[in-house]
Structures are given as structure tokens and as C-alpha cells.
Amino acid sequence: MPGLDPVRRGALVDGAWAAGRAALLAWALWLGLSTAVLTPVASDVEAFRADLAAGRVTS
């Protein structure tokens, strides 16, 4: 960034780092929450399908 003075260049770099950290935090939260929520749901679905196949589920 040759046309920018050092103060503006530093602000852009700081902003880029902040945006990167925010994106990484958002991804980590999404990964943790989706794993915590979807894993038990998938296991419940598999158990329901097994019960359905065995004839233990009635409507």
C-alpha cells in the first residue's frame, strides 16, 4: 500500500486482523454449536429409524 500514510496503513492492517479474528471466532462458535446440536439429533433419528424398521413405532 505505497500511497497510504503509515497511520492509515496501520488502521487497515488492524481492521483486517480484527475482521479475521471475528470470522475465526464465528466459525468456531458455529462448529461447536452445530456439533453439539446435530450429533444428538442424528443419533435420535437413527434410533427412530431402527425402531420403525423393527415395528416398534405406531402412529
Backbone as XML, in Angstrom:
<?xml version="1.0"?>
<chain id="A" units="angstrom">
  <residue number="1" name="MET">
    <atom name="N" x="0.839" y="-1.174" z="0.000"/>
    <atom name="CA" x="0.000" y="0.000" z="0.000"/>
    <atom name="C" x="0.893" y="1.249" z="0.000"/>
  </residue>
  <residue number="2" name="PRO">
    <atom name="N" x="1.536" y="1.506" z="-1.096"/>
    <atom name="CA" x="2.516" y="2.590" z="-1.119"/>
    <atom name="C" x="1.896" y="3.987" z="-1.021"/>
  </residue>
  <residue number="3" name="GLY">
    <atom name="N" x="0.647" y="4.183" z="-1.405"/>
    <atom name="CA" x="0.069" y="5.521" z="-1.412"/>
    <atom name="C" x="-0.499" y="5.970" z="-0.075"/>
  </residue>
  <residue number="4" name="LEU">
    <atom name="N" x="-0.526" y="5.098" z="0.908"/>
    <atom name="CA" x="-1.130" y="5.450" z="2.186"/>
    <atom name="C" x="-0.080" y="5.874" z="3.198"/>
  </residue>
  <residue number="5" name="ASP">
    <atom name="N" x="-0.464" y="6.803" z="4.038"/>
    <atom name="CA" x="0.457" y="7.170" z="5.118"/>
    <atom name="C" x="0.461" y="6.065" z="6.173"/>
  </residue>
  <residue number="6" name="PRO">
    <atom name="N" x="1.460" y="6.025" z="7.015"/>
    <atom name="CA" x="1.593" y="4.915" z="7.974"/>
    <atom name="C" x="0.410" y="4.767" z="8.924"/>
  </residue>
  <residue number="7" name="VAL">
    <atom name="N" x="-0.224" y="5.859" z="9.289"/>
    <atom name="CA" x="-1.353" y="5.766" z="10.218"/>
    <atom name="C" x="-2.524" y="5.050" z="9.561"/>
  </residue>
  <residue number="8" name="ARG">
    <atom name="N" x="-2.841" y="5.425" z="8.348"/>
    <atom name="CA" x="-3.955" y="4.760" z="7.638"/>
    <atom name="C" x="-3.610" y="3.308" z="7.312"/>
  </residue>
  <residue number="9" name="ARG">
    <atom name="N" x="-2.373" y="3.083" z="6.926"/>
    <atom name="CA" x="-1.951" y="1.713" z="6.634"/>
    <atom name="C" x="-2.099" y="0.850" z="7.884"/>
  </residue>
  <residue number="10" name="GLY">
    <atom name="N" x="-1.683" y="1.382" z="9.031"/>
    <atom name="CA" x="-1.816" y="0.641" z="10.284"/>
    <atom name="C" x="-3.265" y="0.380" z="10.639"/>
  </residue>
  <residue number="11" name="ALA">
    <atom name="N" x="-4.129" y="1.360" z="10.375"/>
    <atom name="CA" x="-5.558" y="1.169" z="10.660"/>
    <atom name="C" x="-6.151" y="0.083" z="9.771"/>
  </residue>
  <residue number="12" name="LEU">
    <atom name="N" x="-5.747" y="0.046" z="8.522"/>
    <atom name="CA" x="-6.244" y="-1.000" z="7.624"/>
    <atom name="C" x="-5.775" y="-2.382" z="8.057"/>
  </residue>
  <residue number="13" name="VAL">
    <atom name="N" x="-4.524" y="-2.475" z="8.451"/>
    <atom name="CA" x="-3.986" y="-3.756" z="8.909"/>
    <atom name="C" x="-4.687" y="-4.195" z="10.187"/>
  </residue>
  <residue number="14" name="ASP">
    <atom name="N" x="-4.878" y="-3.257" z="11.115"/>
    <atom name="CA" x="-5.582" y="-3.594" z="12.354"/>
    <atom name="C" x="-7.010" y="-4.030" z="12.071"/>
  </residue>
  <residue number="15" name="GLY">
    <atom name="N" x="-7.671" y="-3.352" z="11.155"/>
    <atom name="CA" x="-9.037" y="-3.726" z="10.793"/>
    <atom name="C" x="-9.103" y="-5.105" z="10.155"/>
  </residue>
  <residue number="16" name="ALA">
    <atom name="N" x="-8.124" y="-5.402" z="9.311"/>
    <atom name="CA" x="-8.088" y="-6.721" z="8.672"/>
    <atom name="C" x="-7.873" y="-7.819" z="9.712"/>
  </residue>
  <residue number="17" name="TRP">
    <atom name="N" x="-6.980" y="-7.578" z="10.675"/>
    <atom name="CA" x="-6.758" y="-8.559" z="11.735"/>
    <atom name="C" x="-8.024" y="-8.748" z="12.573"/>
  </residue>
  <residue number="18" name="ALA">
    <atom name="N" x="-8.692" y="-7.651" z="12.889"/>
    <atom name="CA" x="-9.914" y="-7.738" z="13.684"/>
    <atom name="C" x="-10.996" y="-8.507" z="12.938"/>
  </residue>
  <residue number="19" name="ALA">
    <atom name="N" x="-11.135" y="-8.250" z="11.648"/>
    <atom name="CA" x="-12.125" y="-8.970" z="10.845"/>
    <atom name="C" x="-11.784" y="-10.459" z="10.776"/>
  </residue>
  <residue number="20" name="GLY">
    <atom name="N" x="-10.515" y="-10.771" z="10.633"/>
    <atom name="CA" x="-10.096" y="-12.168" z="10.590"/>
    <atom name="C" x="-10.364" y="-12.887" z="11.897"/>
  </residue>
  <residue number="21" name="ARG">
    <atom name="N" x="-10.070" y="-12.211" z="13.009"/>
    <atom name="CA" x="-10.342" y="-12.819" z="14.321"/>
    <atom name="C" x="-11.843" y="-13.016" z="14.525"/>
  </residue>
  <residue number="22" name="ALA">
    <atom name="N" x="-12.650" y="-12.052" z="14.107"/>
    <atom name="CA" x="-14.103" y="-12.176" z="14.256"/>
    <atom name="C" x="-14.637" y="-13.328" z="13.407"/>
  </residue>
  <residue number="23" name="ALA">
    <atom name="N" x="-14.125" y="-13.465" z="12.199"/>
    <atom name="CA" x="-14.566" y="-14.559" z="11.331"/>
    <atom name="C" x="-14.157" y="-15.913" z="11.916"/>
  </residue>
  <residue number="24" name="LEU">
    <atom name="N" x="-12.957" y="-15.995" z="12.454"/>
    <atom name="CA" x="-12.497" y="-17.248" z="13.059"/>
    <atom name="C" x="-13.328" y="-17.599" z="14.285"/>
  </residue>
  <residue number="25" name="LEU">
    <atom name="N" x="-13.649" y="-16.617" z="15.102"/>
    <atom name="CA" x="-14.492" y="-16.845" z="16.272"/>
    <atom name="C" x="-15.884" y="-17.295" z="15.864"/>
  </residue>
  <residue number="26" name="ALA">
    <atom name="N" x="-16.449" y="-16.654" z="14.854"/>
    <atom name="CA" x="-17.784" y="-17.042" z="14.375"/>
    <atom name="C" x="-17.767" y="-18.476" z="13.855"/>
  </residue>
  <residue number="27" name="TRP">
    <atom name="N" x="-16.737" y="-18.844" z="13.116"/>
    <atom name="CA" x="-16.639" y="-20.208" z="12.588"/>
    <atom name="C" x="-16.515" y="-21.217" z="13.734"/>
  </residue>
  <residue number="28" name="ALA">
    <atom name="N" x="-15.687" y="-20.899" z="14.727"/>
    <atom name="CA" x="-15.506" y="-21.818" z="15.856"/>
    <atom name="C" x="-16.807" y="-21.986" z="16.640"/>
  </residue>
  <residue number="29" name="LEU">
    <atom name="N" x="-17.532" y="-20.888" z="16.847"/>
    <atom name="CA" x="-18.814" y="-20.991" z="17.540"/>
    <atom name="C" x="-19.807" y="-21.816" z="16.737"/>
  </residue>
  <residue number="30" name="TRP">
    <atom name="N" x="-19.872" y="-21.567" z="15.425"/>
    <atom name="CA" x="-20.787" y="-22.333" z="14.576"/>
    <atom name="C" x="-20.430" y="-23.816" z="14.612"/>
  </residue>
  <residue number="31" name="LEU">
    <atom name="N" x="-19.156" y="-24.133" z="14.514"/>
    <atom name="CA" x="-18.725" y="-25.527" z="14.522"/>
    <atom name="C" x="-19.071" y="-26.192" z="15.846"/>
  </residue>
  <residue number="32" name="GLY">
    <atom name="N" x="-18.792" y="-25.516" z="16.945"/>
    <atom name="CA" x="-19.087" y="-26.085" z="18.256"/>
    <atom name="C" x="-20.569" y="-26.274" z="18.487"/>
  </residue>
  <residue number="33" name="LEU">
    <atom name="N" x="-21.359" y="-25.260" z="18.142"/>
    <atom name="CA" x="-22.805" y="-25.363" z="18.369"/>
    <atom name="C" x="-23.446" y="-26.375" z="17.436"/>
  </residue>
  <residue number="34" name="SER">
    <atom name="N" x="-23.036" y="-26.390" z="16.179"/>
    <atom name="CA" x="-23.640" y="-27.343" z="15.257"/>
    <atom name="C" x="-23.287" y="-28.768" z="15.647"/>
  </residue>
  <residue number="35" name="THR">
    <atom name="N" x="-22.085" y="-28.988" z="16.123"/>
    <atom name="CA" x="-21.698" y="-30.328" z="16.567"/>
    <atom name="C" x="-22.484" y="-30.725" z="17.809"/>
  </residue>
  <residue number="36" name="ALA">
    <atom name="N" x="-22.634" y="-29.795" z="18.729"/>
    <atom name="CA" x="-23.352" y="-30.090" z="19.972"/>
    <atom name="C" x="-24.834" y="-30.350" z="19.725"/>
  </residue>
  <residue number="37" name="VAL">
    <atom name="N" x="-25.403" y="-29.706" z="18.728"/>
    <atom name="CA" x="-26.841" y="-29.852" z="18.464"/>
    <atom name="C" x="-27.115" y="-30.992" z="17.485"/>
  </residue>
  <residue number="38" name="LEU">
    <atom name="N" x="-26.347" y="-31.064" z="16.410"/>
    <atom name="CA" x="-26.666" y="-32.022" z="15.347"/>
    <atom name="C" x="-26.278" y="-33.454" z="15.679"/>
  </residue>
  <residue number="39" name="THR">
    <atom name="N" x="-25.268" y="-33.672" z="16.479"/>
    <atom name="CA" x="-24.862" y="-35.036" z="16.802"/>
    <atom name="C" x="-25.954" y="-35.792" z="17.561"/>
  </residue>
  <residue number="40" name="PRO">
    <atom name="N" x="-26.543" y="-35.225" z="18.623"/>
    <atom name="CA" x="-27.632" y="-35.947" z="19.292"/>
    <atom name="C" x="-28.866" y="-36.114" z="18.405"/>
  </residue>
  <residue number="41" name="VAL">
    <atom name="N" x="-29.158" y="-35.122" z="17.574"/>
    <atom name="CA" x="-30.319" y="-35.218" z="16.690"/>
    <atom name="C" x="-30.122" y="-36.359" z="15.702"/>
  </residue>
  <residue number="42" name="ALA">
    <atom name="N" x="-28.934" y="-36.465" z="15.118"/>
    <atom name="CA" x="-28.657" y="-37.541" z="14.172"/>
    <atom name="C" x="-28.768" y="-38.896" z="14.855"/>
  </residue>
  <residue number="43" name="SER">
    <atom name="N" x="-28.315" y="-38.992" z="16.092"/>
    <atom name="CA" x="-28.396" y="-40.246" z="16.811"/>
    <atom name="C" x="-29.854" y="-40.599" z="17.124"/>
  </residue>
  <residue number="44" name="ASP">
    <atom name="N" x="-30.681" y="-39.602" z="17.459"/>
    <atom name="CA" x="-32.106" y="-39.851" z="17.692"/>
    <atom name="C" x="-32.803" y="-40.307" z="16.418"/>
  </residue>
  <residue number="45" name="VAL">
    <atom name="N" x="-32.427" y="-39.730" z="15.290"/>
    <atom name="CA" x="-33.028" y="-40.121" z="14.009"/>
    <atom name="C" x="-32.670" y="-41.566" z="13.688"/>
  </residue>
  <residue number="46" name="GLU">
    <atom name="N" x="-31.431" y="-41.940" z="13.916"/>
    <atom name="CA" x="-31.023" y="-43.319" z="13.647"/>
    <atom name="C" x="-31.771" y="-44.294" z="14.556"/>
  </residue>
  <residue number="47" name="ALA">
    <atom name="N" x="-31.947" y="-43.938" z="15.819"/>
    <atom name="CA" x="-32.682" y="-44.800" z="16.743"/>
    <atom name="C" x="-34.141" y="-44.908" z="16.313"/>
  </residue>
  <residue number="48" name="PHE">
    <atom name="N" x="-34.731" y="-43.812" z="15.870"/>
    <atom name="CA" x="-36.123" y="-43.851" z="15.407"/>
    <atom name="C" x="-36.253" y="-44.738" z="14.179"/>
  </residue>
  <residue number="49" name="ARG">
    <atom name="N" x="-35.321" y="-44.628" z="13.252"/>
    <atom name="CA" x="-35.385" y="-45.474" z="12.048"/>
    <atom name="C" x="-35.253" y="-46.953" z="12.415"/>
  </residue>
  <residue number="50" name="ALA">
    <atom name="N" x="-34.402" y="-47.269" z="13.377"/>
    <atom name="CA" x="-34.249" y="-48.654" z="13.804"/>
    <atom name="C" x="-35.539" y="-49.159" z="14.448"/>
  </residue>
  <residue number="51" name="ASP">
    <atom name="N" x="-36.154" y="-48.319" z="15.299"/>
    <atom name="CA" x="-37.426" y="-48.695" z="15.909"/>
    <atom name="C" x="-38.512" y="-48.862" z="14.848"/>
  </residue>
  <residue number="52" name="LEU">
    <atom name="N" x="-38.528" y="-47.994" z="13.870"/>
    <atom name="CA" x="-39.516" y="-48.066" z="12.793"/>
    <atom name="C" x="-39.342" y="-49.349" z="11.990"/>
  </residue>
  <residue number="53" name="ALA">
    <atom name="N" x="-38.093" y="-49.690" z="11.688"/>
    <atom name="CA" x="-37.827" y="-50.907" z="10.925"/>
    <atom name="C" x="-38.190" y="-52.156" z="11.721"/>
  </residue>
  <residue number="54" name="ALA">
    <atom name="N" x="-38.069" y="-52.086" z="13.042"/>
    <atom name="CA" x="-38.379" y="-53.240" z="13.886"/>
    <atom name="C" x="-39.871" y="-53.331" z="14.208"/>
  </residue>
  <residue number="55" name="GLY">
    <atom name="N" x="-40.633" y="-52.334" z="13.789"/>
    <atom name="CA" x="-42.075" y="-52.359" z="14.035"/>
    <atom name="C" x="-42.470" y="-51.902" z="15.428"/>
  </residue>
  <residue number="56" name="ARG">
    <atom name="N" x="-41.587" y="-51.223" z="16.120"/>
    <atom name="CA" x="-41.898" y="-50.760" z="17.470"/>
    <atom name="C" x="-42.541" y="-49.389" z="17.495"/>
  </residue>
  <residue number="57" name="VAL">
    <atom name="N" x="-42.725" y="-48.765" z="16.332"/>
    <atom name="CA" x="-43.324" y="-47.431" z="16.255"/>
    <atom name="C" x="-44.714" y="-47.556" z="15.651"/>
  </residue>
  <residue number="58" name="THR">
    <atom name="N" x="-45.686" y="-47.020" z="16.367"/>
    <atom name="CA" x="-47.058" y="-46.999" z="15.835"/>
    <atom name="C" x="-47.520" y="-45.559" z="15.766"/>
  </residue>
  <residue number="59" name="SER">
    <atom name="N" x="-48.409" y="-45.296" z="14.834"/>
    <atom name="CA" x="-48.887" y="-43.916" z="14.689"/>
    <atom name="C" x="-50.147" y="-43.668" z="15.487"/>
  </residue>
</chain>
